[in-house]
């Protein structure tokens, strides 16, 4: 059952002791605001140095680095779409963020992974829509017999927590 492997929590992703956390990064991968800034600050300057060597990341793709000073061993960086009203392929780009992050995780023997609510902060993606896309992609990926044991969806605020919890309940029925 999906709810055995997927959990929605309210908290701070940089504090989690999981194999990998996902960073909602910008295309440069060189840090920014929100989750991205918090992850770079907690991981330390070594993260920025490794990110420089990656030469950026296209929207919807994912790249991995060490977690450095984080409890997580890895940081998987993915670049979500900027919301432009829903007619510019935003849904598919967001779906690819989750899909590609999970593929990178499996290739690196990740068993536990934590995602933030990608693109719903400064990039303006509607959280209710984003939560359904996230859960659909995660469920589809796990349904194919993935080696990932636990996926945490980490919500920074109550609005996101309620939205992701509702989406998970709808999928678990």
N, C-alpha and C positions, 0 to 999 in steps of 0.2 A: 504494500500500500504506500502511496506517495507520502502521506503524512508521517510515515516511519523514517523516511530519509530526508525530508525537507522540513525545515523549521523556520518560522518567522520570529525574530526577536527584535526588541528595541534596545539599542545600545551603541557602543562606539567600536567600529570595526578594527581599529588599530590595537585594541586590547585583547582580541580573541586569539586563543591558542589553538589554531587550526593549521593544517598543512599549507594552505594558500589563502590569501585574501585577494579580492579583485579590486583594482583601482579604476574608478571612473575618471580616466585621464583626458587630457586634451591631446591634439595631434602631435605636439612637440615632445610629449612625455617628460617635460622638464619642470613639472610642478605647476600648481595653480591654486585655486580656492577650493572650498568645500572639502570633500573626501580626499581629493588629490593632494591638497595642501597638508591635510592632517597626516596622511600616509607618509609623505616626504619628510615632514617634521619629525615624526616618530621613528622612521627608519634611519635617519641620519644622512649626512652628506654623501656617503658611499652610494646610496640609491641614485642620487642625481648623477653621479659620475658614471654609473652603469647605464642609466637611461640615455645619457649623451651618446654612448656607443651604439645604441639601437637605431639612431637616425629617424626618430619619429614613428608614428603608427597611423595607418589610414582608418577612417571611421568604419566601425564594424569588425575590425581585425583585433587580434590580441597578441601580446608579447609578454615574456616572463623574465623576471629578475629575482635576485636573492632578496630576502626580507630584511637583512642586516639586523638592526636593533629592534625589530618587531618580534613579537612572540611567534608569528607565522614564518615558516621557512622561506616561502615564496610570495612574490607579489605578481599577479597577472594583471597587466595593464590593458585596458580596452577603451576605445573611444566611441562614446555614444553619439547619436545624432542630435543636432540642434532642432528643436520643434519649429516647424514652419507651417503649421496648420494641418498637417497630416496628409498632404497630397504630394509630398516630395520623397516618398519612399522611407519615411522615418520608421514605420513599423518593422519593415524588413531589416533595416540597418540595426535597429535595437535588438531584434531577434538574433542577428548574426553576432552581436556582442556576447550574448549568453552562450550561443552555440560554439563560437570560436574559443571563448574562455574555457569552456568545459573540455574541448578537444586538447587545448594546451595543457590543461590540468592532467588529463589522462596520460598524455605523452610524458609527463614528468612524475608519474606515480603518485599523484595527489589523491588522497582518500577523503579528506575533509576540506571543504572550501566555503568561504563566506563572500557573498555578493552584497554591495550596496544597492540602492535604488538608482540604477544607471539612468542618466539624462534627465532626472526629474527635478534637479535643483536649478542651477543657473541656466541649463539648456532648455528648461521649460516644458519638457514632455509631461503630459497629464498623468498623474500618478496612478489613477484607476486603470487607464489603458496600459501603462507600462507594467503594472503588476500582473495583468493577465498575460501579456506577452512573455514576461520573465518566467512565470509559472508554466506556461505551455511549452516553452523551449526546454526548461529544466526537466519537466515530466517526460517529454518526448525523448530527451537524451538518456535519462535514467531508465526509461522503458526498453531501451535497446541493450540492456545488460551491462551497463557501465560499471567500472571498478570503483567509482566514487560511492562512498558509503553514506556521507552526510553533506547536505547543502544547507547552509544558513543564509537566510535573507535578512540582512541587518538594516533596520530602519532607525534613522536618527531622530525622527519625530513621530508624534502620535498619529498624524494624518497618514503617513506612509505605512505605519504599523497596522492601522485599521484596514487600509486598502489591500495590503499584501495578505493579511490574515483572512480577509473575506475571499480573495481570489483563491487562496489555498483551500479554504472550505468548499468553495464551488467545484474545484477540480477533484477533491477527494470523494465527492458524492458518487 
